[in-house]
Amino acid sequence: MPYVLCCLCVVLAGAFLHIESRKRYVQAVFLKGLASLCFVGIGLLCSPGTHAAKLIVCGLIIGCVADVLLNLRMVFSEKGQLIFLIGILVFLSGHILYLAAVMGMSSSLAVCIAAGIVLTALLMIWIFRKITAGKAFKIFGIVYIGAIMLLNCIAVGNLVTDPSAFNAVFAAGAALFLISDIVLILNTFGGDFRQSLRNTNIGLYYAGQLLIAFSLLLI
């Protein structure tokens, strides 16, 4: 069943991109929500019920909610910025749950935190040279990217110290999530929107969430 949901997620995500590109935003929100429900279903089916697994499943659920919110900004364009910021905050709470799940597995937490801070600073300096955004968006961006960068550092740290199948799949999912968000930021605030970058953003995002969901089979 999880693999059926995975295939369905890919089909729905593709349909979402097709419909969104034609500016049929209400239908696009519906399709995106269904696609995201698929990775939530995979997480629920794969979860062994441990504390860490429950946190990851909650993170997947929150990610599904955030997916809908981020696309609602196109439906209610007059409040688009506010809805976008709320969506980012919801996503942030999901990342915090992922963090809580893997931090307890870390044997090098201080090193991972230090690496996260340095890498976030370097990445944000590069991003700010590429985009034009208001102060509020930049502040949210630093906090948001900082959280997911820390998640990546801890996930990679866990993989180095304990090279298990779960740590490998989770770290790969977290990395794809980070790259997806970088593409999203550049495409949203970089000046010229490109559908190819939108496709890349969504493709990487769903690949990342699916890997995180399937990692629960290995935890």
Secondary structure, 3 states (H helix, E strand, C coil): CHHHHHHHHHHHHHHHHHHHHCCCHHHHHHHHHHHHHHHHHHHHHHCCCCHHHHHHHHHHHHHHHHHHHHHHHHHCHHHHHHHHHHHHHHHHHHHHHHHHHHHCCCCCHHHHHHHHHHHHHHHHHHHHHHCCCCHHHHHHHHHHHHHHHHHHHHHHHHHHHCCCHHHHHHHHHHHHHHHHHHHHHHHHHCCCCCHHHHHHHHHHHHHHHHHHHHHHHCC
